[in-house]
Amino acid sequence: MNSLGHSLRNGLLLFLVLGAGGAAVSAAEQEVVQFDPATTKVDFTLGSLLHTVHGSFRLKSGEIRFDRVTGTASGALVVDAASGNSGNNARDRKMKRDVLQTGRYPDIVFNPTHVSGTLPADGNATLNVQGLFRIHGADHDMMLSVPVTISGGMVSLRTEFLVPYVAWGMKNPSTFILRVDDKVRINVAGTARIGVSQSVSGRQAPASVASTGRMEAASAPAGQAPSRRDGCGGTPATSLRAARERRPHLCHAGRRQPVAGAHTEQDSDRCWR
């Protein structure tokens, strides 16, 4: 009975350890949204007594990472404050010098902290993104409603929000003759690449585009070949070091991706791109 009891106990401990390990890997999986500055528009609208002013800013960079289970998010969308353009040079100089003070505060940044909503593999959804909006050297809590459309690993999105710039400590550019609103409306629209990244033991594994158009980590346990859906079957080589030196990459959906396992030279040659 003692032997049976020890076996049951050891089996239970092994089950708990393996289960905890699996949960940790799952929790480490993150959605990664990488914005393309060339296809992302950041427009502003400012009402005034005589006419409405329209203009735009340039996105410098943008990446958001979030956990699909907990919703915890990180990353940043960085806008070049000095790129503001309303089509009037005198007005733009005043906006940058007196209102935004771009010499002291060159960037406008949104840092996401939490994402809620269900993200489909393909189709439409609306996400709620909470974060900190930094402008003119100060952080402000912000909640954005973001409609998205996902297709083939790409996401189209848009959102809009008001910036009460006067209440946030910036100068009102109004004059005795020309009065402007004390809030400016911001509209963001663009496309981004969406994928999946896994972090194991605190290290990020590379993300890659799978055959479905979604991005998945292209990795395999040491000494084992990746699954057949990677497009490269094969058997482990006798010498892992020798195999890695001959072919450090294997093909994955038409791209070079590092893998932890090793293949025979013949398999590597067949898969090389």
C-alpha positions, 0 to 999 in steps of 0.5 A: 500500500505504501508503494501504491500511495507513493506512486499516486502521490508522485503521479498527482504532483507530476500532473500538477506541475505539467498543468501549471507549466502549460498554463504559464505558456498559455498565459504568456501568449500575446497578440501583437499589433504592428502599425504601418505609419505609411497607412495610418492617418491621424487627423484633427478637427478644430471648430472655430467661429468662422470656419472649421480647421482640419489637419493631420499628424504623422505616426512615427511608430506603433505597436501594441501587445496584449494578453488575450486571457487577462487583457493586460496590454503594453506598447506605444503609439508615437505621433510626431507633434512637430508634423502637425499640418493644417495647410496654413503655415502661420497657423501651424507655426503658432500651434507648434510654438505656443500650444503644443510647444514641440521644442519641449514636447516632441512626441504625443504618445498613447500607452495601452494598459488593458484591452477588452473584447473578443478578437476574432480570427477573421471578421468584425469586432469592437475592442475597448482599449484603456491607456495613458495619453501623453501630450504636452508632458502630462499623462491622461487616462483614456478609454478608446472604443476601437472598431476593427476588421480582421482579414488574412493577418491584417487588421483595419481599425479606426477610433476617435476621441476629444482632447480638451487641450485648454483644460489640460494646460495648453494655451488657447490660441483664440484672438479677440477676432477669431475664437476657436473651440477649447477641444480638438477632435482626433480621428485615427484610421489605418491598417496594422499587422496582427500576430501572436508572440509567445514568451517562454522563461521571459524571452520572446519567441519569434512571430511568423505568419501561418498558412491561415494568415495569423502569426504564430511562434515558429518553434519546436522542442529541442531535438524535435522537428516542427509540425508538418504544417510548418511545411518542413517535415523531417527527422532529428539529426544525429548531431544537433550542433552539426545540423544547426551549423549546416542549416540554421533556418527552415522554411515556414510559409515561404519565410525563413524562421529559426527553429529550436529543433534540428533536421537532416541536411537533406530535409534542410536542403529541401526546405531552404528558401 
